[in-house]
Amino acid sequence: MKALVAKTTLVALKDLKCNRLEDDYVEHPEDRKYQALEKELLKDGLLNPVVVRKSDMLVITGNQRCWFAKKNGYTHISVTYEK
């Protein structure tokens, strides 16, 4: 039996296109959805890769995880490419 291995790629945050990665992005203090996610990520870590469109490196899902990564000093993040 083969082990299940996720097919992910490690990508530099600077190479991704996501509004939350822009230098002028400001976190909204009332963003309860993000605050709940941040609490979970601080406890468990980044368990799921973000989904990226390979042609232009646009983040399709995982904008909040990208923001968490940038905010917490990550330089790279695991991605899977949109099918």
PyRosetta script that sets phi, psi and omega in degrees:
from pyrosetta import init, pose_from_sequence

init()
pose = pose_from_sequence("MKALVAKTTLVALKDLKCNRLEDDYVEHPEDRKYQALEKELLKDGLLNPVVVRKSDMLVITGNQRCWFAKKNGYTHISVTYEK")
pose.set_psi(1, 135.1)
pose.set_omega(1, 178.7)
pose.set_phi(2, -86.3)
pose.set_psi(2, 146.5)
pose.set_omega(2, 175.8)
pose.set_phi(3, -74.7)
pose.set_psi(3, 145.8)
pose.set_omega(3, 176.7)
pose.set_phi(4, -81.5)
pose.set_psi(4, 120.5)
pose.set_omega(4, -178.8)
pose.set_phi(5, -124.6)
pose.set_psi(5, 125.3)
pose.set_omega(5, 178.0)
pose.set_phi(6, -68.9)
pose.set_psi(6, 137.2)
pose.set_omega(6, 178.8)
pose.set_phi(7, -92.7)
pose.set_psi(7, 88.3)
pose.set_omega(7, -179.6)
pose.set_phi(8, -119.5)
pose.set_psi(8, 163.1)
pose.set_omega(8, 177.6)
pose.set_phi(9, -128.0)
pose.set_psi(9, 138.8)
pose.set_omega(9, 176.6)
pose.set_phi(10, -86.9)
pose.set_psi(10, 123.1)
pose.set_omega(10, -175.3)
pose.set_phi(11, -127.2)
pose.set_psi(11, 142.3)
pose.set_omega(11, 176.3)
pose.set_phi(12, -67.7)
pose.set_psi(12, 135.1)
pose.set_omega(12, 178.0)
pose.set_phi(13, -56.0)
pose.set_psi(13, -36.1)
pose.set_omega(13, -178.3)
pose.set_phi(14, -63.5)
pose.set_psi(14, -18.7)
pose.set_omega(14, -178.8)
pose.set_phi(15, -90.8)
pose.set_psi(15, -5.8)
pose.set_omega(15, -178.4)
pose.set_phi(16, -95.2)
pose.set_psi(16, 149.4)
pose.set_omega(16, 175.6)
pose.set_phi(17, -104.7)
pose.set_psi(17, 116.5)
pose.set_omega(17, -176.6)
pose.set_phi(18, -161.8)
pose.set_psi(18, 131.1)
pose.set_omega(18, -177.1)
pose.set_phi(19, -60.6)
pose.set_psi(19, -28.7)
pose.set_omega(19, -180.0)
pose.set_phi(20, -74.8)
pose.set_psi(20, -11.1)
pose.set_omega(20, 177.8)
pose.set_phi(21, -95.7)
pose.set_psi(21, -4.6)
pose.set_omega(21, 178.1)
pose.set_phi(22, -67.2)
pose.set_psi(22, 145.5)
pose.set_omega(22, -178.0)
pose.set_phi(23, -60.6)
pose.set_psi(23, -28.9)
pose.set_omega(23, -177.2)
pose.set_phi(24, -93.4)
pose.set_psi(24, 7.4)
pose.set_omega(24, 179.8)
pose.set_phi(25, -67.4)
pose.set_psi(25, 134.0)
pose.set_omega(25, 178.3)
pose.set_phi(26, -122.1)
pose.set_psi(26, 125.7)
pose.set_omega(26, 178.7)
pose.set_phi(27, -68.4)
pose.set_psi(27, 132.4)
pose.set_omega(27, 178.2)
pose.set_phi(28, -78.2)
pose.set_psi(28, 126.0)
pose.set_omega(28, -175.9)
pose.set_phi(29, -64.3)
pose.set_psi(29, -18.5)
pose.set_omega(29, -179.5)
pose.set_phi(30, -99.2)
pose.set_psi(30, 11.1)
pose.set_omega(30, -178.5)
pose.set_phi(31, -75.3)
pose.set_psi(31, 82.1)
pose.set_omega(31, -175.9)
pose.set_phi(32, -64.4)
pose.set_psi(32, -36.0)
pose.set_omega(32, 179.6)
pose.set_phi(33, -61.0)
pose.set_psi(33, -46.7)
pose.set_omega(33, 179.0)
pose.set_phi(34, -66.1)
pose.set_psi(34, -41.3)
pose.set_omega(34, -179.0)
pose.set_phi(35, -60.1)
pose.set_psi(35, -38.9)
pose.set_omega(35, 177.2)
pose.set_phi(36, -66.7)
pose.set_psi(36, -42.3)
pose.set_omega(36, 178.6)
pose.set_phi(37, -64.4)
pose.set_psi(37, -42.9)
pose.set_omega(37, -179.6)
pose.set_phi(38, -60.1)
pose.set_psi(38, -42.8)
pose.set_omega(38, 178.7)
pose.set_phi(39, -60.8)
pose.set_psi(39, -42.6)
pose.set_omega(39, 178.7)
pose.set_phi(40, -65.6)
pose.set_psi(40, -43.1)
pose.set_omega(40, -179.0)
pose.set_phi(41, -67.8)
pose.set_psi(41, -35.2)
pose.set_omega(41, 176.7)
pose.set_phi(42, -64.8)
pose.set_psi(42, -32.7)
pose.set_omega(42, -179.8)
pose.set_phi(43, -79.2)
pose.set_psi(43, -48.3)
pose.set_omega(43, -171.3)
pose.set_phi(44, -103.3)
pose.set_psi(44, -17.5)
pose.set_omega(44, -175.8)
pose.set_phi(45, 85.8)
pose.set_psi(45, 177.0)
pose.set_omega(45, 178.8)
pose.set_phi(46, -81.4)
pose.set_psi(46, 100.9)
pose.set_omega(46, -176.1)
pose.set_phi(47, -92.3)
pose.set_psi(47, -26.8)
pose.set_omega(47, -176.1)
pose.set_phi(48, -115.2)
pose.set_psi(48, 136.9)
pose.set_omega(48, 177.3)
pose.set_phi(49, -72.1)
pose.set_psi(49, 158.5)
pose.set_omega(49, 173.1)
pose.set_phi(50, -84.9)
pose.set_psi(50, 156.7)
pose.set_omega(50, 179.0)
pose.set_phi(51, -102.8)
pose.set_psi(51, 129.2)
pose.set_omega(51, -173.3)
pose.set_phi(52, -127.2)
pose.set_psi(52, 141.1)
pose.set_omega(52, 171.7)
pose.set_phi(53, -82.0)
pose.set_psi(53, 116.4)
pose.set_omega(53, -171.7)
pose.set_phi(54, -64.0)
pose.set_psi(54, -31.9)
pose.set_omega(54, -175.2)
pose.set_phi(55, -62.0)
pose.set_psi(55, -34.9)
pose.set_omega(55, -179.1)
pose.set_phi(56, -133.2)
pose.set_psi(56, 6.8)
pose.set_omega(56, 177.2)
pose.set_phi(57, 62.2)
pose.set_psi(57, 28.6)
pose.set_omega(57, 176.9)
pose.set_phi(58, -78.2)
pose.set_psi(58, 131.3)
pose.set_omega(58, 178.3)
pose.set_phi(59, -74.2)
pose.set_psi(59, 121.1)
pose.set_omega(59, 180.0)
pose.set_phi(60, -89.6)
pose.set_psi(60, -49.1)
pose.set_omega(60, 172.8)
pose.set_phi(61, -133.5)
pose.set_psi(61, 138.6)
pose.set_omega(61, 178.7)
pose.set_phi(62, 116.6)
pose.set_psi(62, 19.6)
pose.set_omega(62, 179.4)
pose.set_phi(63, -58.8)
pose.set_psi(63, -41.2)
pose.set_omega(63, -179.5)
pose.set_phi(64, -69.3)
pose.set_psi(64, -36.1)
pose.set_omega(64, 176.7)
pose.set_phi(65, -66.2)
pose.set_psi(65, -35.3)
pose.set_omega(65, 176.3)
pose.set_phi(66, -63.6)
pose.set_psi(66, -43.7)
pose.set_omega(66, 178.9)
pose.set_phi(67, -62.7)
pose.set_psi(67, -44.2)
pose.set_omega(67, 177.9)
pose.set_phi(68, -57.7)
pose.set_psi(68, -46.4)
pose.set_omega(68, -178.5)
pose.set_phi(69, -60.8)
pose.set_psi(69, -47.4)
pose.set_omega(69, 179.9)
pose.set_phi(70, -62.9)
pose.set_psi(70, -46.3)
pose.set_omega(70, -177.2)
pose.set_phi(71, -62.1)
pose.set_psi(71, -29.8)
pose.set_omega(71, -176.3)
pose.set_phi(72, -103.8)
pose.set_psi(72, 17.9)
pose.set_omega(72, 170.6)
pose.set_phi(73, 84.4)
pose.set_psi(73, 9.9)
pose.set_omega(73, 175.9)
pose.set_phi(74, -69.2)
pose.set_psi(74, 148.7)
pose.set_omega(74, 174.3)
pose.set_phi(75, -109.0)
pose.set_psi(75, -23.1)
pose.set_omega(75, -178.3)
pose.set_phi(76, -133.5)
pose.set_psi(76, 159.1)
pose.set_omega(76, 179.6)
pose.set_phi(77, -146.2)
pose.set_psi(77, 149.8)
pose.set_omega(77, 177.5)
pose.set_phi(78, -77.1)
pose.set_psi(78, 134.8)
pose.set_omega(78, 178.1)
pose.set_phi(79, -130.4)
pose.set_psi(79, 155.8)
pose.set_omega(79, 164.6)
pose.set_phi(80, -119.8)
pose.set_psi(80, 152.1)
pose.set_omega(80, -178.2)
pose.set_phi(81, -95.8)
pose.set_psi(81, 140.8)
pose.set_omega(81, 179.5)
pose.set_phi(82, -57.4)
pose.set_psi(82, 141.8)
pose.set_omega(82, -179.1)
pose.set_phi(83, -93.4)
pose.dump_pdb("model.pdb")
